[in-house]
């Protein structure tokens, strides 16, 4: 008889069942909460408005706490939908809005004053 790899016969490797054992199926439980994070409904509602509508501008100022000039960046951040999987959707929108505003040329990068990064 020929021996396989490792010096064992193939029949002895899988025992009497003649195949690998299959683990029992595990009960699936989703990792995300069933409850939506705060402001989820408000963001969903704001995504339906045009970015120059008074309702959307009020959302940008009151909920997101950003100036109305950032409305195009906020609209683009909402459209990307990364906020849906974030634990803090408003923070995700704020961050993405700043990034989108820089790409659009809306937000100017303000350099730090000289001497602020010195270690004392």
C-alpha positions in Angstrom: 0.0 0.0 0.0 1.1 3.5 -0.8 1.4 6.1 2.0 0.2 9.6 1.5 1.7 12.8 2.9 2.8 12.7 6.5 3.1 8.9 6.7 -0.6 8.2 7.2 -3.1 6.5 5.0 -5.9 8.8 3.7 -8.5 6.5 5.2 -7.1 6.9 8.6 -7.0 10.7 8.4 -10.8 11.1 8.3 -11.7 8.2 10.6 -14.8 6.1 10.0 -16.9 8.9 8.5 -14.7 9.0 5.4 -14.6 12.8 5.2 -13.9 16.0 7.2 -16.2 16.8 10.0 -18.5 19.8 9.4 -19.0 22.1 12.4 -22.6 22.7 13.5 -24.1 25.9 12.2 -23.8 28.9 14.5 -26.7 31.1 15.4 -26.2 34.4 13.5 -26.6 37.6 15.6 -26.0 40.9 13.9 -23.2 43.1 15.4 -25.1 46.3 14.8 -27.7 47.6 17.1 -31.3 47.3 16.0 -32.0 50.8 17.2 -30.8 53.5 14.7 -28.2 56.0 15.9 -29.2 59.5 17.0 -30.2 61.9 14.2 -30.6 59.1 11.7 -34.1 60.2 10.8 -33.2 63.8 10.5 -30.3 63.0 8.1 -32.6 60.8 6.0 -35.1 63.6 5.8 -32.4 66.2 4.9 -31.1 64.0 2.1 -34.4 64.5 0.3 -34.1 68.3 0.2 -32.2 70.3 -2.4 -28.9 71.7 -1.0 -30.1 75.3 -1.5 -33.5 74.9 0.1 -34.2 76.7 3.4 -34.9 73.4 5.1 -31.5 72.0 4.2 -29.7 75.1 5.2 -31.5 75.0 8.6 -30.4 71.4 8.9 -26.8 72.4 8.1 -26.8 75.1 10.7 -29.0 73.6 13.5 -28.3 69.9 13.4 -24.8 69.6 11.8 -23.6 72.9 13.4 -21.8 74.2 10.3 -22.1 77.5 8.4 -24.5 77.7 5.4 -21.5 78.0 3.1 -20.7 74.4 3.8 -24.1 73.1 2.5 -22.6 71.7 -0.8 -20.0 69.8 1.2 -22.7 68.5 3.6 -24.9 67.5 0.7 -22.1 65.5 -0.9 -21.2 63.9 2.4 -24.8 62.8 2.9 -24.9 61.5 -0.7 -21.8 59.3 -0.1 -23.8 57.5 2.7 -20.7 56.7 4.8 -22.7 58.1 7.8 -25.1 55.1 7.6 -22.4 52.7 9.0 -20.7 55.2 11.4 -21.3 54.9 15.1 -21.6 58.7 15.2 -23.3 59.8 12.0 -23.1 63.5 12.6 -19.3 63.3 13.2 -19.0 61.3 10.0 -20.9 64.0 8.0 -18.9 66.8 9.5 -15.6 65.1 8.6 -16.7 64.2 5.1 -18.2 67.7 4.6 -14.8 69.3 5.4 -13.0 66.9 3.0 -15.5 67.5 0.2 -15.4 71.2 0.7 -11.6 71.1 0.3 -12.0 69.1 -2.9 -14.6 71.6 -4.2 -12.5 74.6 -3.2 -15.2 75.9 -0.8 -13.1 75.7 2.3 -9.7 77.3 2.4 -7.0 75.7 4.4 -6.0 78.3 7.1 -2.3 78.0 8.1 -1.5 78.0 11.8 0.1 81.1 13.1 3.9 80.9 13.4 5.2 79.6 16.7 2.1 77.6 17.8 3.8 74.2 17.4 6.7 74.9 19.7 7.4 72.6 22.6 8.2 74.4 25.8 
